[in-house]
Amino acid sequence: MDDLDLIDRKIVAELMADATLPVAQIADKVGLSQTPCWKRIQKLEAAGVLTARVALGDPGKLGFGMTVFVGIEAPDHSADWRVLFGKAVEAIPEIMEVYRMAGELDYLLRVAVPDMIAYDMLYKRLTDAVPIKNVTSHFAMERMKFTTAYPVDTRNR
């Protein structure tokens, strides 16, 4: 992020807050004309700084009212197991995020499902697909904060 100048950081912050903003409006907010702003957006996308522009859905209103954080302990750390595990989690769309961890857990998953029955089906599908030493499930009771926008520094340094 250090190689981005102030205008790039402002553009990124605006798009993370609302990717539906027209380029003209973003340009106005960051102090550019439309064409240079559009060129910067394209450059940020090409560099992989901006990875996607999406609409965010409300999980409850879409029928995914249960969030489960699932800790996985691998039975071994072989390349074969990692490939098998990667394929298994990729094949289950309700697994929203997967992180390889340091510490007690080997992997942490964020899962979105409608209810306990759906989670049990997902659990069985995952454990049937790949050997797992231990699975620990933590059920979220309330989402108190959620954002997809990183706190990009938009101040002049």
OpenMM code with the backbone's topology and positions (N, CA, C; nanometers):
from openmm import Vec3, app, unit

residues = "MET ASP ASP LEU ASP LEU ILE ASP ARG LYS ILE VAL ALA GLU LEU MET ALA ASP ALA THR LEU PRO VAL ALA GLN ILE ALA ASP LYS VAL GLY LEU SER GLN THR PRO CYS TRP LYS ARG ILE GLN LYS LEU GLU ALA ALA GLY VAL LEU THR ALA ARG VAL ALA LEU GLY ASP PRO GLY LYS LEU GLY PHE GLY MET THR VAL PHE VAL GLY ILE GLU ALA PRO ASP HIS SER ALA ASP TRP ARG VAL LEU PHE GLY LYS ALA VAL GLU ALA ILE PRO GLU ILE MET GLU VAL TYR ARG MET ALA GLY GLU LEU ASP TYR LEU LEU ARG VAL ALA VAL PRO ASP MET ILE ALA TYR ASP MET LEU TYR LYS ARG LEU THR ASP ALA VAL PRO ILE LYS ASN VAL THR SER HIS PHE ALA MET GLU ARG MET LYS PHE THR THR ALA TYR PRO VAL ASP THR ARG ASN ARG".split()
positions = [
    Vec3(0.0819, -0.1192, 0.0000),
    Vec3(0.0000, 0.0000, 0.0000),
    Vec3(0.0858, 0.1250, 0.0000),
    Vec3(0.2122, 0.1120, 0.0358),
    Vec3(0.3004, 0.2279, 0.0428),
    Vec3(0.3266, 0.2896, -0.0933),
    Vec3(0.3161, 0.2105, -0.2016),
    Vec3(0.3437, 0.2648, -0.3332),
    Vec3(0.2240, 0.3380, -0.3939),
    Vec3(0.1118, 0.3389, -0.3260),
    Vec3(-0.0047, 0.4121, -0.3739),
    Vec3(0.0014, 0.5560, -0.3232),
    Vec3(-0.0230, 0.6492, -0.4137),
    Vec3(-0.0245, 0.7880, -0.3687),
    Vec3(-0.1605, 0.8217, -0.3067),
    Vec3(-0.1720, 0.9437, -0.2584),
    Vec3(-0.2933, 0.9866, -0.1882),
    Vec3(-0.4178, 0.9712, -0.2753),
    Vec3(-0.4088, 1.0069, -0.4010),
    Vec3(-0.5265, 0.9987, -0.4896),
    Vec3(-0.5661, 0.8526, -0.5100),
    Vec3(-0.4672, 0.7652, -0.5321),
    Vec3(-0.4992, 0.6221, -0.5455),
    Vec3(-0.5682, 0.5698, -0.4198),
    Vec3(-0.5164, 0.6075, -0.3028),
    Vec3(-0.5767, 0.5617, -0.1767),
    Vec3(-0.7192, 0.6136, -0.1627),
    Vec3(-0.7431, 0.7381, -0.2042),
    Vec3(-0.8792, 0.7934, -0.1978),
    Vec3(-0.9728, 0.7207, -0.2937),
    Vec3(-0.9237, 0.6888, -0.4118),
    Vec3(-1.0056, 0.6145, -0.5092),
    Vec3(-1.0425, 0.4777, -0.4520),
    Vec3(-0.9439, 0.4082, -0.3974),
    Vec3(-0.9685, 0.2756, -0.3386),
    Vec3(-1.0702, 0.2860, -0.2251),
    Vec3(-1.0545, 0.3858, -0.1383),
    Vec3(-1.1471, 0.4031, -0.0261),
    Vec3(-1.2885, 0.4299, -0.0766),
    Vec3(-1.3036, 0.5131, -0.1776),
    Vec3(-1.4367, 0.5428, -0.2330),
    Vec3(-1.5005, 0.4176, -0.2912),
    Vec3(-1.4232, 0.3388, -0.3668),
    Vec3(-1.4789, 0.2180, -0.4285),
    Vec3(-1.5119, 0.1109, -0.3255),
    Vec3(-1.4312, 0.1008, -0.2188),
    Vec3(-1.4637, 0.0030, -0.1147),
    Vec3(-1.5898, 0.0434, -0.0400),
    Vec3(-1.6152, 0.1734, -0.0289),
    Vec3(-1.7364, 0.2201, 0.0389),
    Vec3(-1.8591, 0.2016, -0.0498),
    Vec3(-1.8436, 0.2237, -0.1818),
    Vec3(-1.9567, 0.2119, -0.2735),
    Vec3(-1.9045, 0.1938, -0.4155),
    Vec3(-1.9004, 0.0708, -0.4617),
    Vec3(-1.8483, 0.0404, -0.5949),
    Vec3(-1.9441, 0.0802, -0.7062),
    Vec3(-2.0636, 0.1267, -0.6711),
    Vec3(-2.1594, 0.1674, -0.7741),
    Vec3(-2.1451, 0.3148, -0.8116),
    Vec3(-2.0568, 0.3867, -0.7441),
    Vec3(-2.0394, 0.5285, -0.7762),
    Vec3(-1.9924, 0.5444, -0.9205),
    Vec3(-2.0507, 0.6393, -0.9930),
    Vec3(-2.0017, 0.6670, -1.1282),
    Vec3(-1.8598, 0.7247, -1.1217),
    Vec3(-1.7815, 0.6999, -1.2253),
    Vec3(-1.6437, 0.7490, -1.2294),
    Vec3(-1.6402, 0.9002, -1.2115),
    Vec3(-1.7356, 0.9699, -1.2688),
    Vec3(-1.7382, 1.1164, -1.2569),
    Vec3(-1.7498, 1.1598, -1.1111),
    Vec3(-1.8294, 1.0886, -1.0342),
    Vec3(-1.8471, 1.1226, -0.8931),
    Vec3(-1.7213, 1.0899, -0.8120),
    Vec3(-1.6582, 0.9762, -0.8419),
    Vec3(-1.5330, 0.9411, -0.7749),
    Vec3(-1.4275, 1.0457, -0.8085),
    Vec3(-1.4179, 1.0812, -0.9362),
    Vec3(-1.3197, 1.1807, -0.9804),
    Vec3(-1.3380, 1.3115, -0.9057),
    Vec3(-1.4627, 1.3539, -0.8921),
    Vec3(-1.4919, 1.4782, -0.8203),
    Vec3(-1.4478, 1.4684, -0.6739),
    Vec3(-1.4735, 1.3540, -0.6110),
    Vec3(-1.4392, 1.3369, -0.4698),
    Vec3(-1.2883, 1.3328, -0.4449),
    Vec3(-1.2114, 1.2861, -0.5450),
    Vec3(-1.0667, 1.2742, -0.5256),
    Vec3(-0.9885, 1.3868, -0.5927),
    Vec3(-1.0579, 1.4771, -0.6608),
    Vec3(-0.9917, 1.5932, -0.7197),
    Vec3(-0.9271, 1.5682, -0.8549),
    Vec3(-0.9870, 1.4812, -0.9344),
    Vec3(-0.9371, 1.4538, -1.0695),
    Vec3(-1.0480, 1.4772, -1.1702),
    Vec3(-1.0109, 1.4842, -1.2979),
    Vec3(-1.1127, 1.4794, -1.4019),
    Vec3(-1.1425, 1.3324, -1.4312),
    Vec3(-1.2464, 1.3086, -1.5078),
    Vec3(-1.2987, 1.1734, -1.5251),
    Vec3(-1.1991, 1.0781, -1.5919),
    Vec3(-1.1358, 1.1198, -1.7004),
    Vec3(-1.0456, 1.0294, -1.7737),
    Vec3(-0.9255, 0.9852, -1.6900),
    Vec3(-0.8522, 1.0770, -1.6242),
    Vec3(-0.7414, 1.0301, -1.5405),
    Vec3(-0.7873, 0.9406, -1.4250),
    Vec3(-0.9049, 0.9680, -1.3719),
    Vec3(-0.9586, 0.8843, -1.2642),
    Vec3(-0.9851, 0.7435, -1.3167),
    Vec3(-1.0493, 0.7328, -1.4326),
    Vec3(-1.0789, 0.6022, -1.4919),
    Vec3(-0.9497, 0.5255, -1.5199),
    Vec3(-0.8482, 0.5961, -1.5697),
    Vec3(-0.7187, 0.5315, -1.5976),
    Vec3(-0.6551, 0.4800, -1.4688),
    Vec3(-0.6672, 0.5541, -1.3606),
    Vec3(-0.6130, 0.5090, -1.2313),
    Vec3(-0.6881, 0.3858, -1.1807),
    Vec3(-0.8205, 0.3858, -1.1959),
    Vec3(-0.8997, 0.2695, -1.1551),
    Vec3(-0.8556, 0.1461, -1.2335),
    Vec3(-0.8383, 0.1615, -1.3639),
    Vec3(-0.7933, 0.0492, -1.4466),
    Vec3(-0.6544, 0.0013, -1.4034),
    Vec3(-0.5658, 0.0948, -1.3692),
    Vec3(-0.4311, 0.0597, -1.3236),
    Vec3(-0.4368, -0.0141, -1.1899),
    Vec3(-0.5250, 0.0321, -1.0996),
    Vec3(-0.5412, -0.0343, -0.9695),
    Vec3(-0.5960, -0.1758, -0.9868),
    Vec3(-0.6859, -0.1941, -1.0822),
    Vec3(-0.7382, -0.3279, -1.1103),
    Vec3(-0.6299, -0.4169, -1.1708),
    Vec3(-0.5542, -0.3640, -1.2664),
    Vec3(-0.4485, -0.4417, -1.3320),
    Vec3(-0.3397, -0.4825, -1.2327),
    Vec3(-0.3126, -0.3968, -1.1346),
    Vec3(-0.2099, -0.4259, -1.0336),
    Vec3(-0.2611, -0.5205, -0.9253),
    Vec3(-0.3907, -0.5513, -0.9252),
    Vec3(-0.4472, -0.6407, -0.8252),
    Vec3(-0.4795, -0.5729, -0.6933),
    Vec3(-0.4708, -0.4398, -0.6893),
    Vec3(-0.5090, -0.3670, -0.5677),
    Vec3(-0.6605, -0.3754, -0.5513),
    Vec3(-0.7318, -0.3526, -0.6599),
    Vec3(-0.8772, -0.3727, -0.6622),
    Vec3(-0.9005, -0.5083, -0.7267),
    Vec3(-0.9588, -0.6008, -0.6510),
    Vec3(-0.9721, -0.7378, -0.6990),
    Vec3(-1.1097, -0.7703, -0.7561),
    Vec3(-1.2112, -0.6954, -0.7167),
    Vec3(-1.3464, -0.7199, -0.7666),
    Vec3(-1.4360, -0.6046, -0.7253),
    Vec3(-1.5441, -0.5870, -0.7988),
    Vec3(-1.6482, -0.4919, -0.7595),
    Vec3(-1.7765, -0.5727, -0.7494),
    Vec3(-1.8313, -0.5780, -0.6280),
    Vec3(-1.9447, -0.6663, -0.6022),
    Vec3(-2.0542, -0.5941, -0.5250),
    Vec3(-2.1714, -0.6543, -0.5249),
    Vec3(-2.2802, -0.6103, -0.4376),
    Vec3(-2.2801, -0.7031, -0.3164),
    Vec3(-2.2995, -0.6469, -0.1994),
    Vec3(-2.3032, -0.7271, -0.0776),
    Vec3(-2.4480, -0.7580, -0.0420),
    Vec3(-2.4741, -0.8833, -0.0109),
    Vec3(-2.6082, -0.9253, 0.0261),
    Vec3(-2.6219, -0.9435, 0.1756),
    Vec3(-2.7424, -0.9281, 0.2259),
    Vec3(-2.7713, -0.9528, 0.3666),
    Vec3(-2.7906, -1.1031, 0.3842),
    Vec3(-2.7034, -1.1703, 0.4619),
    Vec3(-2.7132, -1.3157, 0.4727),
    Vec3(-2.8475, -1.3640, 0.5264),
    Vec3(-2.9033, -1.2951, 0.6237),
    Vec3(-3.0318, -1.3361, 0.6796),
    Vec3(-3.1441, -1.3276, 0.5780),
    Vec3(-3.1477, -1.2198, 0.5016),
    Vec3(-3.2530, -1.2017, 0.4016),
    Vec3(-3.2363, -1.2951, 0.2824),
    Vec3(-3.1139, -1.3490, 0.2656),
    Vec3(-3.0886, -1.4433, 0.1572),
    Vec3(-3.1018, -1.5885, 0.2027),
    Vec3(-3.1402, -1.6073, 0.3291),
    Vec3(-3.1611, -1.7425, 0.3792),
    Vec3(-3.0369, -1.8075, 0.4385),
    Vec3(-2.9367, -1.7266, 0.4737),
    Vec3(-2.8149, -1.7783, 0.5348),
    Vec3(-2.7950, -1.7147, 0.6713),
    Vec3(-2.8907, -1.7365, 0.7594),
    Vec3(-2.8934, -1.6685, 0.8879),
    Vec3(-2.7989, -1.7238, 0.9931),
    Vec3(-2.7331, -1.8358, 0.9666),
    Vec3(-2.6418, -1.8924, 1.0658),
    Vec3(-2.4983, -1.8831, 1.0141),
    Vec3(-2.4138, -1.8181, 1.0939),
    Vec3(-2.2710, -1.8111, 1.0635),
    Vec3(-2.1977, -1.9010, 1.1613),
    Vec3(-2.1099, -1.9842, 1.1062),
    Vec3(-2.0331, -2.0777, 1.1876),
    Vec3(-1.8850, -2.0590, 1.1540),
    Vec3(-1.8045, -2.0459, 1.2586),
    Vec3(-1.6602, -2.0434, 1.2411),
    Vec3(-1.6113, -2.1833, 1.2767),
    Vec3(-1.5455, -2.2463, 1.1824),
    Vec3(-1.5087, -2.3865, 1.1962),
    Vec3(-1.3570, -2.3989, 1.2002),
    Vec3(-1.3069, -2.4526, 1.3105),
    Vec3(-1.1642, -2.4784, 1.3235),
    Vec3(-1.1337, -2.6196, 1.2801),
    Vec3(-1.0304, -2.6346, 1.1993),
    Vec3(-0.9920, -2.7652, 1.1463),
    Vec3(-0.8497, -2.7975, 1.1906),
    Vec3(-0.8320, -2.9170, 1.2446),
    Vec3(-0.6984, -2.9699, 1.2703),
    Vec3(-0.6738, -3.0807, 1.1695),
    Vec3(-0.5677, -3.0671, 1.0937),
    Vec3(-0.5348, -3.1648, 0.9900),
    Vec3(-0.4707, -3.2891, 1.0525),
    Vec3(-0.4975, -3.4063, 0.9956),
    Vec3(-0.4341, -3.5281, 1.0465),
    Vec3(-0.2856, -3.5344, 1.0103),
    Vec3(-0.2482, -3.4660, 0.9014),
    Vec3(-0.1084, -3.4547, 0.8617),
    Vec3(-0.0958, -3.3263, 0.7793),
    Vec3(0.0251, -3.2921, 0.7427),
    Vec3(0.0473, -3.1667, 0.6712),
    Vec3(0.1103, -3.1910, 0.5349),
    Vec3(0.0733, -3.3022, 0.4746),
    Vec3(0.1298, -3.3382, 0.3452),
    Vec3(0.0675, -3.2552, 0.2334),
    Vec3(0.1395, -3.2459, 0.1244),
    Vec3(0.0882, -3.1751, 0.0068),
    Vec3(-0.0390, -3.2432, -0.0452),
    Vec3(-0.0418, -3.3758, -0.0411),
    Vec3(-0.1598, -3.4487, -0.0891),
    Vec3(-0.2838, -3.4120, -0.0081),
    Vec3(-0.2688, -3.4059, 0.1256),
    Vec3(-0.3832, -3.3714, 0.2095),
    Vec3(-0.4283, -3.2280, 0.1802),
    Vec3(-0.3332, -3.1363, 0.1678),
    Vec3(-0.3684, -2.9963, 0.1412),
    Vec3(-0.4445, -2.9826, 0.0100),
    Vec3(-0.4022, -3.0548, -0.0916),
    Vec3(-0.4719, -3.0503, -0.2210),
    Vec3(-0.6133, -3.1051, -0.2058),
    Vec3(-0.6269, -3.2178, -0.1390),
    Vec3(-0.7587, -3.2787, -0.1173),
    Vec3(-0.8493, -3.1850, -0.0375),
    Vec3(-0.7939, -3.1256, 0.0683),
    Vec3(-0.8706, -3.0317, 0.1505),
    Vec3(-0.9112, -2.9091, 0.0677),
    Vec3(-0.8194, -2.8556, -0.0088),
    Vec3(-0.8497, -2.7404, -0.0939),
    Vec3(-0.9636, -2.7685, -0.1906),
    Vec3(-0.9610, -2.8862, -0.2519),
    Vec3(-1.0687, -2.9249, -0.3441),
    Vec3(-1.2014, -2.9411, -0.2699),
    Vec3(-1.1955, -2.9978, -0.1491),
    Vec3(-1.3181, -3.0200, -0.0714),
    Vec3(-1.3838, -2.8873, -0.0336),
    Vec3(-1.3058, -2.7927, 0.0179),
    Vec3(-1.3662, -2.6650, 0.0596),
    Vec3(-1.4102, -2.5823, -0.0608),
    Vec3(-1.3401, -2.5953, -0.1710),
    Vec3(-1.3775, -2.5224, -0.2931),
    Vec3(-1.5124, -2.5722, -0.3469),
    Vec3(-1.5422, -2.6995, -0.3255),
    Vec3(-1.6647, -2.7614, -0.3776),
    Vec3(-1.7877, -2.7318, -0.2929),
    Vec3(-1.7700, -2.6678, -0.1777),
    Vec3(-1.8827, -2.6403, -0.0882),
    Vec3(-1.9050, -2.4888, -0.0845),
    Vec3(-2.0038, -2.4382, -0.1569),
    Vec3(-2.0203, -2.2927, -0.1685),
    Vec3(-2.0566, -2.2218, -0.0386),
    Vec3(-2.1108, -2.2935, 0.0588),
    Vec3(-2.1452, -2.2311, 0.1866),
    Vec3(-2.0207, -2.1979, 0.2699),
    Vec3(-1.9067, -2.2539, 0.2326),
    Vec3(-1.7805, -2.2168, 0.2970),
    Vec3(-1.7342, -2.0879, 0.2305),
    Vec3(-1.7495, -1.9790, 0.3026),
    Vec3(-1.7270, -1.8459, 0.2463),
    Vec3(-1.5805, -1.8032, 0.2482),
    Vec3(-1.5086, -1.8441, 0.3519),
    Vec3(-1.3680, -1.8061, 0.3653),
    Vec3(-1.2917, -1.9212, 0.4285),
    Vec3(-1.1652, -1.9354, 0.3890),
    Vec3(-1.0778, -2.0377, 0.4450),
    Vec3(-0.9417, -1.9730, 0.4688),
    Vec3(-0.8909, -1.9891, 0.5912),
    Vec3(-0.7598, -1.9355, 0.6266),
    Vec3(-0.6731, -2.0486, 0.6812),
    Vec3(-0.5479, -2.0552, 0.6344),
    Vec3(-0.4502, -2.1456, 0.6961),
    Vec3(-0.3899, -2.0685, 0.8120),
    Vec3(-0.3895, -2.1304, 0.9284),
    Vec3(-0.3576, -2.0602, 1.0522),
    Vec3(-0.2246, -2.1054, 1.1118),
    Vec3(-0.1719, -2.0210, 1.1989),
    Vec3(-0.0619, -2.0588, 1.2868),
    Vec3(-0.1233, -2.0799, 1.4247),
    Vec3(-0.0701, -2.1725, 1.5023),
    Vec3(-0.1241, -2.1958, 1.6362),
    Vec3(-0.1959, -2.3287, 1.6453),
    Vec3(-0.2944, -2.3346, 1.7348),
    Vec3(-0.3630, -2.4611, 1.7626),
    Vec3(-0.4426, -2.5138, 1.6437),
    Vec3(-0.5076, -2.4250, 1.5694),
    Vec3(-0.5863, -2.4665, 1.4537),
    Vec3(-0.4994, -2.4629, 1.3290),
    Vec3(-0.5249, -2.5550, 1.2389),
    Vec3(-0.4547, -2.5518, 1.1103),
    Vec3(-0.5289, -2.4652, 1.0095),
    Vec3(-0.6630, -2.4698, 1.0155),
    Vec3(-0.7461, -2.3925, 0.9223),
    Vec3(-0.8656, -2.3358, 0.9971),
    Vec3(-0.9087, -2.2176, 0.9541),
    Vec3(-1.0296, -2.1559, 1.0085),
    Vec3(-1.1205, -2.1230, 0.8910),
    Vec3(-1.2445, -2.1690, 0.9006),
    Vec3(-1.3428, -2.1491, 0.7951),
    Vec3(-1.4558, -2.0612, 0.8469),
    Vec3(-1.5073, -1.9763, 0.7587),
    Vec3(-1.6315, -1.9039, 0.7885),
    Vec3(-1.7367, -1.9641, 0.6972),
    Vec3(-1.8418, -2.0145, 0.7601),
    Vec3(-1.9469, -2.0866, 0.6898),
    Vec3(-2.0788, -2.0113, 0.7078),
    Vec3(-2.1563, -2.0011, 0.6006),
    Vec3(-2.2895, -1.9403, 0.6069),
    Vec3(-2.3916, -2.0440, 0.5626),
    Vec3(-2.4844, -2.0761, 0.6529),
    Vec3(-2.5877, -2.1766, 0.6260),
    Vec3(-2.7223, -2.1266, 0.6790),
    Vec3(-2.8318, -2.1865, 0.6312),
    Vec3(-2.9627, -2.1439, 0.6803),
    Vec3(-2.9882, -2.1815, 0.8261),
    Vec3(-2.9426, -2.3021, 0.8676),
    Vec3(-2.9796, -2.3517, 1.0004),
    Vec3(-2.8892, -2.4684, 1.0400),
    Vec3(-2.9164, -2.5259, 1.1554),
    Vec3(-2.8347, -2.6348, 1.2090),
    Vec3(-2.8395, -2.7587, 1.1198),
    Vec3(-2.9546, -2.7874, 1.0628),
    Vec3(-2.9660, -2.9039, 0.9738),
    Vec3(-2.8730, -2.8876, 0.8541),
    Vec3(-2.8715, -2.7689, 0.7961),
    Vec3(-2.7839, -2.7421, 0.6820),
    Vec3(-2.6371, -2.7502, 0.7228),
    Vec3(-2.6053, -2.7010, 0.8441),
    Vec3(-2.4668, -2.7105, 0.8909),
    Vec3(-2.4264, -2.8562, 0.9096),
    Vec3(-2.5145, -2.9364, 0.9650),
    Vec3(-2.4844, -3.0780, 0.9853),
    Vec3(-2.4583, -3.1466, 0.8506),
    Vec3(-2.5342, -3.1117, 0.7493),
    Vec3(-2.5134, -3.1689, 0.6164),
    Vec3(-2.3774, -3.1252, 0.5602),
    Vec3(-2.3424, -2.9984, 0.5792),
    Vec3(-2.2140, -2.9477, 0.5342),
    Vec3(-2.1004, -3.0192, 0.6079),
    Vec3(-2.1138, -3.0335, 0.7383),
    Vec3(-2.0143, -3.1014, 0.8220),
    Vec3(-1.9894, -3.2428, 0.7692),
    Vec3(-2.0975, -3.3141, 0.7428),
    Vec3(-2.0844, -3.4513, 0.6934),
    Vec3(-2.0197, -3.4540, 0.5551),
    Vec3(-2.0575, -3.3607, 0.4704),
    Vec3(-1.9999, -3.3540, 0.3363),
    Vec3(-1.8495, -3.3285, 0.3437),
    Vec3(-1.8088, -3.2363, 0.4301),
    Vec3(-1.6670, -3.2044, 0.4441),
    Vec3(-1.5889, -3.3210, 0.5032),
    Vec3(-1.6403, -3.3790, 0.6110),
    Vec3(-1.5669, -3.4878, 0.6769),
    Vec3(-1.5698, -3.6174, 0.5953),
    Vec3(-1.6678, -3.6334, 0.5068),
    Vec3(-1.6672, -3.7479, 0.4152),
    Vec3(-1.5662, -3.7272, 0.3019),
    Vec3(-1.5394, -3.6017, 0.2675),
    Vec3(-1.4533, -3.5718, 0.1530),
    Vec3(-1.3045, -3.5784, 0.1858),
    Vec3(-1.2699, -3.5514, 0.3116),
    Vec3(-1.1281, -3.5429, 0.3469),
    Vec3(-1.1094, -3.5857, 0.4925),
    Vec3(-1.0033, -3.6619, 0.5224),
    Vec3(-0.9792, -3.6980, 0.6622),
    Vec3(-0.9423, -3.5739, 0.7439),
    Vec3(-1.0021, -3.5616, 0.8621),
    Vec3(-0.9770, -3.4473, 0.9502),
    Vec3(-0.9528, -3.5011, 1.0905),
    Vec3(-0.8501, -3.4480, 1.1572),
    Vec3(-0.8188, -3.4917, 1.2937),
    Vec3(-0.9216, -3.4403, 1.3920),
    Vec3(-0.9589, -3.3112, 1.3797),
    Vec3(-1.0553, -3.2523, 1.4727),
    Vec3(-1.1269, -3.1357, 1.4059),
    Vec3(-1.2557, -3.1231, 1.4374),
    Vec3(-1.3373, -3.0122, 1.3888),
    Vec3(-1.3991, -2.9447, 1.5101),
    Vec3(-1.3825, -2.8135, 1.5198),
    Vec3(-1.4426, -2.7368, 1.6285),
    Vec3(-1.5319, -2.6303, 1.5670),
    Vec3(-1.6585, -2.6290, 1.6045),
    Vec3(-1.7540, -2.5347, 1.5480),
    Vec3(-1.7932, -2.4291, 1.6502),
    Vec3(-1.7906, -2.3047, 1.6086),
    Vec3(-1.8314, -2.1925, 1.6934),
    Vec3(-1.9451, -2.1207, 1.6212),
    Vec3(-2.0599, -2.1120, 1.6848),
    Vec3(-2.1793, -2.0551, 1.6229),
    Vec3(-2.1949, -1.9091, 1.6644),
    Vec3(-2.2002, -1.8219, 1.5659),
    Vec3(-2.2157, -1.6790, 1.5938),
    Vec3(-2.3593, -1.6512, 1.6366),
    Vec3(-2.3738, -1.5787, 1.7453),
    Vec3(-2.5067, -1.5425, 1.7946),
    Vec3(-2.5527, -1.4091, 1.7356),
    Vec3(-2.4576, -1.3204, 1.7099),
    Vec3(-2.4924, -1.1876, 1.6592),
    Vec3(-2.3716, -1.1317, 1.5847),
    Vec3(-2.3953, -1.0739, 1.4682),
    Vec3(-2.2893, -1.0041, 1.3957),
    Vec3(-2.2917, -0.8593, 1.4418),
    Vec3(-2.1915, -0.8218, 1.5182),
    Vec3(-2.1888, -0.6890, 1.5790),
    Vec3(-2.1193, -0.5859, 1.4908),
    Vec3(-2.0271, -0.6284, 1.4089),
    Vec3(-1.9597, -0.5398, 1.3148),
    Vec3(-1.9244, -0.6200, 1.1917),
    Vec3(-1.9429, -0.5595, 1.0761),
    Vec3(-1.9061, -0.6236, 0.9512),
    Vec3(-1.8693, -0.5157, 0.8519),
    Vec3(-1.7567, -0.5328, 0.7880),
    Vec3(-1.7181, -0.4429, 0.6798),
    Vec3(-1.6304, -0.5199, 0.5829),
    Vec3(-1.6298, -0.4777, 0.4603),
    Vec3(-1.5369, -0.5317, 0.3620),
    Vec3(-1.4348, -0.4256, 0.3229),
    Vec3(-1.4501, -0.3048, 0.3759),
    Vec3(-1.3617, -0.1934, 0.3413),
    Vec3(-1.2455, -0.1858, 0.4400),
    Vec3(-1.1245, -0.1977, 0.3878),
    Vec3(-1.0060, -0.1827, 0.4712),
    Vec3(-0.9892, -0.0360, 0.5085),
    Vec3(-0.9350, -0.0076, 0.6260),
    Vec3(-0.9204, 0.1325, 0.6710),
    Vec3(-0.8016, 0.2016, 0.6034),
    Vec3(-0.8163, 0.2283, 0.4746),
    Vec3(-0.7104, 0.2901, 0.3958),
    Vec3(-0.6884, 0.4333, 0.4447),
    Vec3(-0.5627, 0.4690, 0.4622),
    Vec3(-0.5268, 0.6042, 0.5072),
    Vec3(-0.5454, 0.7007, 0.3907),
    Vec3(-0.6423, 0.7899, 0.4013),
    Vec3(-0.6696, 0.8876, 0.2954),
    Vec3(-0.6217, 1.0257, 0.3330),
    Vec3(-0.5300, 1.0315, 0.4285),
    Vec3(-0.4718, 1.1597, 0.4672),
    Vec3(-0.3430, 1.1810, 0.3888),
    Vec3(-0.3097, 1.3043, 0.3653),
    Vec3(-0.1838, 1.3377, 0.3015),
    Vec3(-0.0718, 1.3173, 0.4012),
    Vec3(0.0290, 1.2441, 0.3640),
    Vec3(0.1393, 1.2157, 0.4581),
    Vec3(0.2555, 1.3071, 0.4394),
] * unit.nanometer
topology = app.Topology()
chain = topology.addChain("A")
for resn in residues:
    res = topology.addResidue(resn, chain)
    for name in ("N", "CA", "C"):
        topology.addAtom(name, app.Element.getBySymbol(name[0]), res)
